[in-house]
Amino acid sequence: MTDPSDVEMHWVTPTSRPDLNAIESDLAAVEMALVRLDTGEYWRDEITGAELDEAELALHPTARRSAGTDSPGRDSPGRDSPDADAD
């Protein structure tokens, strides 16, 4: 289990305001992951149906596509997304 003190919060700094759009996006991705977990689809690529790698899901728990997929939905559009730091 990750020590909470090791978790870096990218969207809040002492001199900035929280990025509410990023927070909402992250929340939506988590809610989608929970739905997929409840329906048994969490461990499968949402397009191909291929099994998602357990290590990949551990790194990106909101991933909906396989790591080699260049498709929207690969990651959540929030902090886990490659575009998250493009500000």
GIWOQUI-V747353 format. One record per pair of residues at least 24 apart in sequence whose C-alpha atoms are under 6 Angstrom apart, sorted by the first residue. I is the first residue (numbers start at 0). J is the second residue. If there is no record, write none. Layout:
BEGIN
I&J ; I&J
END
This chain:
BEGIN
21&77 ; 24&77 ; 25&77 ; 28&61 ; 28&75 ; 32&61
END
